[in-house]
Amino acid sequence: MSTTAQPISVGAWYRRGWQAFRSNPGTLIGGVLIAFAINAAVSLVGTPASGRLILMLILSLLVGPSLWVGWAYLCLRVVRQEESGALTVFSGFRHWGPSIGGAVVYGFILIGGSILLVVPGVIWALRYCMWPFAVGERNLGVTNALRFSARITKGHKGRLFGAGLIAALLCLLLYLVLALLLVFGVVPRSFIGDPRLVAALLRDLSMLPAMVIIGPWLGAAFAVAYDDLVAAAGAAATTTEPTPPPPPT
């Protein structure tokens, strides 16, 4: 990977992320589907009928953060055109402790910022949002990953906010398109009269395109953003802990 600083452009992040997705859709879609299937299986443990909500929360904490870190690392390898496969999503379990610790600390940071006011919450969320990439790529512990994220995002929070806004708009656009299809009779009219059925149908219909298009595209776009921010900060060759072994493919 080149460490030459690229111009920081939100549009370029999404363009290059789309190019990466088009060049290797199977790996990205496979990674999303694996993570989704595991999280769905965990959520089934805590259904109201099961009465095991606490167990589900514990399993989610033990599994979810590592998949998050593994997904970030998978996206990085795809955008860098490095050898990878859908199973790279499991690479986050090599950083099981930092993954859980990072998710917990980041969660408390978001809660703390939200309690103070909305604006500090957004700023802190953007400042530390790159911690999963730092853990997955650089094998950093919780504190160093958060510090690294703060370092590379300094001066770029506005662009990250713009990138996040575009991501939200893409998801909203998908939802609106499906809602229009629903209203104009693509689905049975009997559903229209029941708001609960409408909401459930929109949720389920949006799941597939979200997993096979929007999710992989956003993951690749933010991986591009991470590389650009690292290069802009002059930190591409800086790491304080050992580099992790190659991921499974």
C-alpha positions, 0 to 999 in steps of 0.5 A: 500500500502506498503511504503517499497522502491522498487528497481528502475528499468524501466523494473520492472515498465513496467512489474508490469504495465503490470501485473496491466493491465492484472489484471484489464483491464476493469477499465483501458480501460474504463477510457481511452475510457471515457477520449478519448470520452470526449476529442473527443467531445470537439475537435468537437466543434472547427472543421474548419467548426464550426468556434469555435476554441477559444471555443474549446481551452477554453473547453479543458483547463477546462476539459482536465487537470482534466481528466489527473489528474483523469486518473493518480489517476485511474492508481494508484488505479489499481496498488495498487489493491485498489477499483476503476472503470472506473468512477474514471477518473472523480475524477480529477474534485475534484481538478479542480483548481489545475489540470488547474493550474498545466497543465498551469504552466507545459506547461509554464515550457516546453515552457521555457525549449524548448526556452532555449535549448532542454536539459533543456526542457527535464530535466524540463519535467522529473523533474515535470512530476509526478505532476498529481499523486501528485494532484490526490493522495495527494490533493496538490495545484499547487506549492506543487505538482510541488515541490513534483514531483521535490523531488521524481524525484531527481536522477532518471531523467535518468530512467524516460527518459528511461521509456519515450523513451520506451513509444515512441518506443512502439508507433512507433512500433505500427505505423510501424506494421500498416504501413507494413500491409498497404504496404503489401496489408492488405488495399486497394491498392488505398490508397497507392498512396495518402500520405494523405490517408495513414497518415489518415488511419495509425492514425485511425488504431493506435487509437484502439490498442493505447487506449485498450493496449498501453495507459492503459499499459503506465498509469499503468507503470508510476503509478508504477514508481510514487509509487517507486519514492515516496518510494525511497524518503521516502515521502510515508507518507508525505502530506501537505494537506488533503487526498481526499475522495474515488473516484466514482466507 
